[in-house]
């Protein structure tokens, strides 16, 4: 059953930003945050993941962190390091996944999807050296990374004839979308979309010219995911209107999936990847960590 939670917060609007858009990309320029190990899952310099280990008894559950950037390099893995840091402090191993985007050689279709899949599956190699609980792996992504987080949880649904098919994908126990894009066709049709050509670059075409790509790469078209989902979204998000996320949540619920949508009033797009922001502390922190606890408890019972 889907639940839709509205929580009220009071945030100060920064000058020069749209209503509700209190933070912008410039707020994520901070010194590098240390990691415990870096793994390369491919030959390209962008094909790597940074592992951070929490304190406490092991083995630890794992959160795969996937950055956004409108699929075209506007953000990279560094911009989401604070989310990884916050989750590591809460007791989760974090796997901050860098990947090629549509503007990078080898990225786009199908390279971006192949990177995220290969980078996630590479956790099996990391588990040979570190105490990782691979029975409890969640994917967490922001914006375009939210799309990829949902897709990674859905890829077990791909048919054998799909270009993106894998016979043995790493099982995902839960997925969190932070201001993410769940339906690529709907996002493409959005008038004045802020990602501009990001979707067509990623999918190597439009829903009309490349319908098979959208069928394989859009989470909405792979429903039911059969994975618990938490959708966190600012009501004033200018990049992906809340109506799109509500429509996806309803589709997912009707397909039989367990989905919780938390709509955050007076919040825009970037607050949901900023653990130092009031929106994260007052809103995201509660439902996010409650969901992660539920996923971990469910995995222990299996």
Secondary structure, 3 states (H helix, E strand, C coil): CCEEEEECCCCCCCCCCCCCCCCCHHHHCCCCCCCCEEEECCCCCCCEEEEECCCCCCCEEEEEEECCCCCCCCCCHHHHHHHHHHHHHCCCEEEEECCCCCCCCCCCCCHHHHHHHHHHHCHHHHCCCCCEEEEEEEEEEECHHHHHHHHHHHHHHCCCCCCCCCCCCCCCCEEEEECCCCCHHHHHHCCCCCCCCHHHHHHCCCCCCCHHHHHHHCHHHHCCCCCEEEEEEECCCCCCCHHHHHHHHHHHHHHCCCEEEEEECCCCCCHHHCCCCHHHHHHHHHHHHHHHHHHHHHHHHC
